[in-house]
Amino acid sequence: MMNNNQKYVIDGKSNGVLRMIIPLVICVVFAVLAFDQFFGKKLYLGLMFLMVSISSLFIVVPLVVRYFFFKVCINESDFYIQTTPFNSKTYKYSEVGNARIELKSSRAENIDGPSQPVYFYYFYFTDVAGNVHKFQFEKSIHEKEISVLLERINDN
């Protein structure tokens, strides 16, 4: 059994700023190219650039939300979870009925042959109302924190 007096925190900051900056730069570059084409009266090319810019926002916005708002605080008698700006909640370990870690993988098709799978780890838990909650975590970074959370839930 681990030391249950220590507090642990998992946040979106571990993903780093670089994951947000690259798609944001792509978004800005294609937006500038789109407006340049609009002023040059090339509407078709401008629309294509604008669509790429807007579609990159679908990558940027979730990364920004995760970076600034995702947080799991593991305390001695309860844990706090927030995955978006308006859904924070504190759960006592006795209020959680079931908890588990689940591994999911995804493999993109590659022209040259099979590609390497990408693995995603999720922490699932069920509250006393029977609602299932989940959040994604990076096992290589937060394995200790997740194992402590799982142990504290299972001990109660």
N, C-alpha and C positions, 0 to 999 in steps of 0.2 A: 504494500500500500504506500502511496506517495504522500508527501507532506501536504496536508489539506489546508494549511494556513497561508500558503502562498497564493497571490493573485496572478492571473495570466491574462494577457490581452492579445487578441488577434484583430488586426485592422487591415484596411485596404492599402495602406502605405507600403506594405511589403512587395506589392506588385511593381512599385517604382513609377517614376514620372515618365520614363522612356516609352512605356506602353501607351501612354496618352499622347505624347508629343508626336510620334511618327504618324498616326492617323490624322492628328490635328494639322500637321504640316501638309499632308496630302490634301486635306480639305481646303486649306487656305490657298495652296498653289492652284488647285483646279478652280476655285472660286475666282481667283484673279484672272486666270486664263479665260474663264467664261465671260467675265465682264469685259475683258479686252476684245473678245470675239463679238460680243454684243455691240460694242462701240464701233467695231470695224464692219458692221452690217453682215456678219456671217452668223446668222441666227442658228442654223442647224449645228454647227460646230460648237457654238456657245451653249446650246442646250445640252449637248453631250457632256461638255466639261462641267456644267452645272449639275447634271445628274450624278456624275462621279463624286462631286463635292458633297452633295446632299447624302448620297449613299454612305460616304465615309463618316457622316455624322452618326449613323446607326452603330458605328464602332466606338466613336469618341464618347458619346453621351453615357453609355453604360460604364465605360472605364472611369470617367470622371465621377459618376455617382458612387461607384465602388471605392474609389480612392478617397473621397471626402466623407462618405457616410457609413461605409461598412465597418462594423465593430462588434466583436464578441468579447465581453469581459467576464472572466471566470473567477468568481469570488468563493469564499469559504462555504457559504450556505445557499448561494443562488448564482445565476448567471444572467447577463444582460445581452440581448442581441438586437442589432439594428442593421438591416440590409438596404433600406432606402431612407430618404429623409423623414418619412412620416410613419414608420412602422416599428418603432423601438418598443421593447417589452422586456420585463424582468421576470424570470421564472425561478421559483424555488425548486431545488432538486426533487423534492417530494411531489411536485406538480407534474413531473415528467414521467410518463409511463414506460416509454420504450425509447431507446436510442441505439443507433447503429451507424457504421461507416460503410459507404457503398462506393465501389469503383466502377466507373463507366469509361468506355473507350470509344474512340471515333477514328475511322481510317478513311482518308480521302483517296479517291482514285487518282492514279498517276499514269501518264502516258507510257512512261518507261518501264512500268511494272508496279509491283505492290509498294505502297508507301509505308512509312513507319507509323504505328498507331500513336494517338495522343490520348493520354489518360487524364481523367477528371475524377477527383475525390469529392464526395459529398457527405455531409453529416446530416443525418435524418433524426428527428425526435418527434414524439407524439405527446401532446399536452393532455391534461385531464379531461378536456372537452372532446378529445378524439381527433383534433386537428393535427395533421402531419406538417411539420415545418422542415425546411432544408436550407443549407447554405454550402457553397462550394469553398474548398480550402486547398492550399498547396501543401501536400504531405511533406515534401522536402523541407519546408520552412516551419510548418506548424504541427508536426507530428506529436511533439511532447504536449502541447496545449490541448490538442484534441483527445489524446489518450487520458489526460487528467480530467477533462470534461466528461468523457465516457465513463471513467472510473467513479467519479463523484455521483453521476446519475445512477449508475448501477448499484452503488453502495446504499442508496436511499430507497 
